[in-house]
């Protein structure tokens, strides 16, 4: 069987070697498409039974071309780049690889936070994370790693996640919150880890951001779509003490930078999973999941039904 690895942002060489070993040891053929165009992907996927991608778009056009496709694995946690409805209509299983990138993203949260509160290292006095309050908006794999690191800074940690039991958070030294208003109003730092869904898109509004305490910092390593960008600009306008950091460059990034200067920061491209370790782990996990699905229908991390 042909398994296609199609990545606009290529895997590290060590990851590719690991993926190749997993796929070929299972008796399949690996085809690697790096930095290809949409037309290249459509052509290459036509006879593939398995597909591994990173942030590449897998839409109806791709699924229409993929007549033999049985499984798509997104090497990473987010999967909004894949048309799940179309995959389901075509009988294709879609999976992600949760947890493989989580530490890398969590470490970036604190890397950006420290840079911001130390004034981009411009020589002026900043502040510290120690004994500050951190609210985690969604307590999944990344959120748990954020909590673990925060406790090392001796921060007070709270979290909001309706899918996680209060007692499970409490057992991990995290205080559960039950409304977004409570989470934002009680934490100087709020770290976003919610997915972009119909319910969450543009859900972080001006009103919510303005609930942050004095000198509040909002950190977004999730998806830009969860932010009401006009509301963000308005919140920064009326609250000159608030700062915003994102690993997901907003559509109005130029406007925000021009108006608010070093109170905002955006990575030039999404960097959360851009570590050698995460790259390797996610790639190999994706290969193992494709092989397992083709072998015996394994679908533990399926995200479409």
Secondary structure, 3 states (H helix, E strand, C coil): CEEEEEECCCCCHHHHHHHHHHHHHCCCEEEEEECCCHHHHHHHHHHCCEEEECCCCECHHHHHHCCCCCEEEECCCCCCCECHHHHHHCCCEEEECCCCCHHHHHHHHHHHHHHHHCHHHCCCCCCCCCCCEEEEECCCHHHHHHHHHHHHCCCEEEEECCCCCHHHHHHCCCEEECCHHHHHHCCCEEEECCCCCCCCCCCECHHHHCCCCCCCEEEECCCHHHECHHHHHHHHHHCCCCEEEECCCCCCHHHHHHHHHHHEEECCCCCCCCCHHHHHHHHHHHHHHHHHHHHHCCCCCECCC
